[in-house]
Amino acid sequence: MRKKIIAANWKMYKTCKETEEFIMEFLSLSQGYTEKEVVICPPFTSLCTAQKLLKDTPYRLGAQNMFWEKEGAYTGEISPLMIKDLNCEYIIIGHSERRQYFGETNENINKKIKSAFSWGLKPIFCVGEKWEERENGKTKEVIREQVTKGLMGVEKEHIENLVIAYEPVWAIGTGHYAKGEDANEVANLIRNIISEVFSKDVADKVRIQYGGSVNPQNVLEFLSQPEIDGALVGGASLKPQSFWEIVKS
C-alpha cells in the first residue's frame, strides 16, 4: 500500500528566522506524527536552518529546484551536490512556475530528473495543463507529453522513488481547484502512462499527489480518491496550524 505524502512548497517565502518559528510550532503541533510522510521544501536560503531543526524528526526536507550539473560556472544555480550535502531527500522539479517564468522545458526537466536520481534524490515531478488546454480538451495530450518526455531514458529501478504531482496550472494560487474525481481521472492517466512506459508493478508503486489551491477544507476531497496519494501544498503550508490540519486529515 502506498503511504500518503504531504509536501509543503513554500515557494519564495520565509526568512531563516521565519523558518525556525514555523518548524518549532509545527513540531509542537504534530508531536512526531508518522501516519503520512511529511516533506517541507523551504527556499534555498532556509535549507540549512530547516535541516538542523528537522534532524531526528520523522519529517523530510526537500528543495524547490536544482541544476543538473554537479558544479561549474552556472551563476545563480544550485547543484544536486549542494542539496544532498544539506541532507535533502526530495527535490521539486518542473513546477509550472519554473516552466512559466524561467522557461523550463520538458527536456531540461528530464535532465534534472536524471541528475536527481543519480545523486540519490527523490524528485517530486510536477505536471499539469493550462486553462486553455483544458478548455480545448487537450489535458490528456499535455499530461502524456510532459510525463513521457520528462521521464525519457530514466532507469526503471528509479521510478518507484518518484513522486508525481498533478498540478493543473489554472488552479495554482488562484483559489480554484479541480474536482476530486477529475483529479483522480488524471492521476489514473498518469499511472497508466507509467505502466505503458515501464511496467504495471512499477506504476503501482509511484505516488501521485494533487496540487493547486489545496487547503484544510478541500484536502479530503483529493486524499479520498483511489489514485491520489497525497498533496503538494502551496499557500496553505505557510502557517503551521493550516499545514498541520492538512497533514492530519
C-alpha positions as CSV (number, residue, x, y, z in Angstrom):
1,M,0.0,0.0,0.0
2,R,1.3,3.4,-1.0
3,K,2.0,5.7,2.0
4,K,0.4,9.1,1.7
5,I,2.8,12.0,1.2
6,I,2.1,15.7,2.0
7,A,4.7,18.2,0.8
8,A,4.9,21.9,1.7
9,N,6.2,24.1,-1.1
10,W,7.0,27.4,0.5
11,K,8.0,29.0,-2.9
12,M,9.7,32.4,-2.3
13,Y,8.5,32.8,1.3
14,K,10.1,32.7,4.7
15,T,13.4,34.0,6.0
16,C,15.6,31.8,8.2
17,K,14.0,33.2,11.3
18,E,10.5,32.6,10.0
19,T,11.5,29.1,9.0
20,E,12.7,28.4,12.5
21,E,9.5,29.8,14.0
22,F,7.3,27.7,11.7
23,I,9.2,24.4,12.3
24,M,9.2,24.8,16.1
25,E,5.5,25.4,16.1
26,F,4.8,22.6,13.6
27,L,6.8,20.2,15.7
28,S,4.8,21.2,18.8
29,L,1.5,20.6,17.0
30,S,2.4,17.4,15.2
31,Q,4.2,15.5,18.1
32,G,6.2,13.2,15.8
33,Y,3.2,12.3,13.5
34,T,4.1,9.4,11.2
35,E,0.9,8.2,9.6
36,K,1.7,10.2,6.4
37,E,5.1,11.1,5.1
38,V,5.7,14.9,5.5
39,V,8.1,16.9,3.4
40,I,9.0,20.6,3.9
41,C,10.5,22.4,1.0
42,P,11.8,25.9,2.1
43,P,13.7,28.3,-0.2
44,F,17.4,27.6,-0.6
45,T,18.4,30.2,2.0
46,S,16.5,28.4,4.7
47,L,17.5,24.9,3.9
48,C,20.4,24.8,6.4
49,T,18.1,26.2,9.2
50,A,15.4,23.7,8.4
51,Q,17.9,20.8,8.2
52,K,19.1,21.4,11.7
53,L,15.6,21.6,13.1
54,L,14.2,18.6,11.3
55,K,17.1,16.4,12.3
56,D,16.0,13.5,14.5
57,T,12.3,14.1,13.5
58,P,10.2,11.9,11.1
59,Y,9.8,14.8,8.7
60,R,11.7,15.0,5.4
61,L,13.5,18.0,3.8
62,G,13.2,19.0,0.2
63,A,14.4,21.7,-2.1
64,Q,12.4,23.5,-4.7
65,N,14.7,23.3,-7.8
66,M,18.2,22.4,-8.9
67,F,20.5,22.5,-11.9
68,W,21.6,19.2,-13.4
69,E,25.4,19.6,-13.2
70,K,27.5,18.7,-10.1
71,E,29.3,22.1,-10.2
72,G,30.6,24.7,-12.6
73,A,30.3,28.2,-14.0
74,Y,26.5,28.5,-13.7
75,T,25.9,31.7,-11.8
76,G,22.9,31.7,-9.5
77,E,22.3,27.9,-9.8
78,I,22.2,25.3,-7.1
79,S,23.6,21.8,-7.7
80,P,22.4,18.4,-6.6
81,L,25.7,18.0,-4.7
82,M,24.9,21.1,-2.6
83,I,21.3,19.9,-2.0
84,K,22.5,16.4,-1.0
85,D,25.0,18.0,1.4
86,L,22.1,19.5,3.3
87,N,20.5,16.1,3.8
88,C,17.6,16.9,1.5
89,E,15.7,13.8,0.4
90,Y,13.3,15.3,-2.0
91,I,13.6,17.8,-4.9
92,I,10.7,19.6,-6.6
93,I,11.3,19.5,-10.4
94,G,9.2,21.0,-13.2
95,H,6.8,23.2,-11.2
96,S,4.7,25.2,-13.5
97,E,6.1,28.5,-12.1
98,R,9.5,27.3,-13.3
99,R,8.1,26.5,-16.7
100,Q,6.2,29.8,-16.9
101,Y,8.7,32.3,-15.5
102,F,12.1,30.7,-16.2
103,G,11.4,28.9,-19.5
104,E,11.9,25.4,-18.3
105,T,11.2,22.8,-21.0
106,N,10.4,19.1,-20.8
107,E,14.0,18.5,-22.0
108,N,15.5,20.5,-19.1
109,I,13.2,18.8,-16.7
110,N,14.3,15.4,-18.0
111,K,18.0,16.3,-17.3
112,K,17.1,17.4,-13.8
113,I,15.2,14.2,-13.0
114,K,18.0,12.0,-14.3
115,S,20.6,14.0,-12.3
116,A,18.4,13.9,-9.1
117,F,18.2,10.1,-9.3
118,S,21.9,9.8,-9.9
119,W,22.5,11.7,-6.6
120,G,20.0,9.7,-4.6
121,L,17.4,12.5,-4.5
122,K,13.7,11.7,-4.9
123,P,12.0,14.0,-7.5
124,I,8.6,15.5,-6.9
125,F,7.9,15.8,-10.6
126,C,5.2,18.4,-11.4
127,V,2.9,18.1,-14.4
128,G,-0.3,19.9,-15.3
129,E,-2.3,21.7,-18.1
130,K,-3.2,25.3,-18.6
131,W,-6.8,26.6,-18.6
132,E,-6.9,27.0,-22.4
133,E,-5.5,23.5,-22.9
134,R,-8.2,22.1,-20.6
135,E,-10.9,24.1,-22.4
136,N,-9.7,22.7,-25.7
137,G,-9.8,19.1,-24.5
138,K,-6.1,18.7,-24.5
139,T,-5.5,17.8,-20.9
140,K,-4.6,14.1,-21.7
141,E,-2.4,15.1,-24.6
142,V,-0.4,17.6,-22.5
143,I,0.0,15.3,-19.5
144,R,1.1,12.4,-21.7
145,E,3.8,14.6,-23.4
146,Q,5.0,16.0,-20.0
147,V,5.3,12.6,-18.4
148,T,6.9,10.7,-21.3
149,K,9.4,13.5,-22.2
150,G,10.2,14.2,-18.5
151,L,10.9,10.5,-17.8
152,M,12.6,9.6,-21.1
153,G,15.7,7.5,-20.5
154,V,15.2,7.2,-16.8
155,E,16.2,3.8,-15.4
156,K,13.3,1.6,-14.4
157,E,14.6,0.9,-11.0
158,H,14.5,4.6,-10.1
159,I,10.8,5.1,-10.8
160,E,9.5,3.6,-7.6
161,N,11.2,6.5,-5.8
162,L,9.4,9.0,-8.0
163,V,6.6,11.2,-6.8
164,I,4.4,12.9,-9.4
165,A,2.4,16.0,-8.5
166,Y,-0.6,16.7,-10.8
167,E,-1.0,20.5,-10.5
168,P,-3.4,22.0,-13.1
169,V,-1.8,25.3,-13.8
170,W,-5.1,27.2,-13.7
171,A,-5.6,26.1,-10.1
172,I,-2.2,27.1,-8.7
173,G,-2.6,30.1,-6.3
174,T,-6.0,31.1,-7.8
175,G,-8.4,29.7,-5.2
176,H,-9.8,27.4,-7.9
177,Y,-9.2,23.7,-7.8
178,A,-10.1,20.6,-9.7
179,K,-12.9,18.4,-8.6
180,G,-11.7,15.3,-6.8
181,E,-13.0,12.9,-9.4
182,D,-11.4,14.9,-12.2
183,A,-8.1,15.0,-10.5
184,N,-8.3,11.2,-9.9
185,E,-9.0,10.7,-13.6
186,V,-5.8,12.5,-14.5
187,A,-3.9,10.6,-11.7
188,N,-5.2,7.4,-13.2
189,L,-4.0,8.5,-16.7
190,I,-0.5,9.2,-15.2
191,R,-0.4,5.8,-13.7
192,N,-1.4,4.2,-16.9
193,I,1.4,6.1,-18.8
194,I,4.0,4.9,-16.3
195,S,2.6,1.4,-16.7
196,E,3.0,1.6,-20.5
197,V,6.5,3.0,-20.4
198,F,7.9,0.9,-17.6
199,S,5.6,-1.7,-16.1
200,K,2.4,-2.1,-14.1
201,D,4.3,-3.2,-11.0
202,V,6.4,0.0,-11.1
203,A,3.4,2.2,-11.8
204,D,1.6,0.8,-8.8
205,K,4.4,1.9,-6.5
206,V,4.6,5.5,-7.8
207,R,2.9,8.0,-5.5
208,I,0.8,10.7,-7.2
209,Q,-0.1,13.9,-5.5
210,Y,-2.7,16.6,-6.3
211,G,-1.6,20.3,-6.0
212,G,-3.4,23.5,-6.8
213,S,-5.1,25.6,-4.1
214,V,-5.2,22.7,-1.6
215,N,-6.4,23.8,1.8
216,P,-7.7,22.2,5.0
217,Q,-11.3,22.4,3.7
218,N,-10.8,20.6,0.4
219,V,-7.9,18.2,1.0
220,L,-10.0,15.2,1.9
221,E,-11.8,15.5,-1.5
222,F,-8.5,14.6,-3.0
223,L,-7.0,12.2,-0.4
224,S,-10.1,10.1,-0.6
225,Q,-9.6,9.3,-4.3
226,P,-8.1,5.9,-5.0
227,E,-5.3,7.1,-7.3
228,I,-4.3,10.2,-5.3
229,D,-1.6,9.5,-2.7
230,G,-1.1,13.0,-1.2
231,A,-0.9,16.7,-1.8
232,L,1.7,19.3,-2.8
233,V,0.6,22.3,-0.8
234,G,1.5,25.9,-1.5
235,G,-0.1,28.9,0.3
236,A,-1.8,26.8,2.9
237,S,1.5,25.3,4.0
238,L,2.9,28.7,5.1
239,K,1.1,28.6,8.5
240,P,1.8,25.8,10.9
241,Q,-1.8,25.3,12.0
242,S,-3.1,25.2,8.5
243,F,-0.5,22.8,7.3
244,W,-1.0,20.5,10.3
245,E,-4.7,20.4,9.6
246,I,-3.9,19.2,6.1
247,V,-1.3,16.7,7.2
248,K,-3.6,15.0,9.8
249,S,-6.7,15.0,7.5
